[in-house]
Amino acid sequence: MTDERPIGLFDSGVGGLTVLDAVARRLPAEDLLYLGDTARLPYGTKSPETVRRYARRAVSLLLTRGVKALVVACNTASALALDAIVEEAGKVPVVGVVGPGARAALARARGLTGPDAEAPIAVLATEATVASDAYGRAIRSLDPFRTVMNVACPLFVPLAEEGWTENDVARAAARLYLAPVVEAGARVVVLGCTHYPLLSETIAAALPAGTLLVDSAASTAVEVEALLGENARRDGGTGETHLLVTDSSERLRRVAGRFLGREAAALELVDLP
Ligand code: DGL
């Protein structure tokens, strides 16, 4: 039986709109309710305890709005707080971005042959995600001998928000951050943060030609569809998207548009306890 309730998506800010876009493409008939905790952004520089506390509050707000599933679009929250979110969500199913991203990276790495097949998988992420080694744990749980290297790229977040994705500053940051990845010979690189897909061309240019970049948004959307099964709406209609934020400003609207690739719909301001 089709479940008419919306899918809830949560991120620390508006970067997760890249995941919303992927879910909307995969399941166009679904209503989507997105919450960006913009008042508390960034999560990526905060302690696990704080991220877990913030994530619980955000998720409980989405639950009060009656969502049928929860998508944790934020890599940092998925890495540090997925168990807390699952507990908070009770019977509502939860999908984070780390699991689908890890599985997609491993599938790409397994397609490589020769010395490339032995190369480490590189994960680019916030400092908090790197410290948690969540991607490494997820990958090794499927392939215990796979080497994973984590590289924190904190400046990519403000660069993406500023729209500085293809200028000299972005290129210099990418060169510096990615030098150890090039040195290690990684052939598969995970964009383990909502903001990094916006810099994918600059990141690719700082890596040897043919390096495979993995963005978890599309694989997360596939997982959401599988999870919903018969509860997915497939009535051929176009679902509505509703955006909630905990802080709003003209700048935020601009940044949201950058992530969505079009002007953002009205942002509803909400407060979290
Ligand atoms: N959404 C975060 C992530 O994907 C990036 C921004 C932040 O640090 O809050 O890790």
Boltz pocket constraint, residues with backbone or C-beta under 6 A from the ligand:
constraints:
  - pocket:
      binder: B
      contacts: [[A, 11], [A, 12], [A, 13], [A, 15], [A, 16], [A, 41], [A, 42], [A, 43], [A, 44], [A, 45], [A, 73], [A, 74], [A, 75], [A, 76], [A, 77], [A, 126], [A, 129], [A, 157], [A, 192], [A, 193], [A, 194], [A, 195]]
      max_distance: 6.0
